[in-house]
């Protein structure tokens, strides 16, 4: 997973002076996952709601 340096700087700059390291990692991971999901959507790599419903129904 890749995240841009400016996104890291934003995450760190919006946090309080003292922060739990796990929270920093959680926010970085969340931001990277959001960026990855947006890229997949732009590339058309996602399931429609109808296809998702079919996929979930197949789990039973």
Buried (B, 14 or more C-beta within 10 A) or exposed (E): EEBEEEBBEEBEEEEEEEEEEEEBEEBBEEBBEEBEEEEEEEEEEEEEEEEEEEEEEEEE
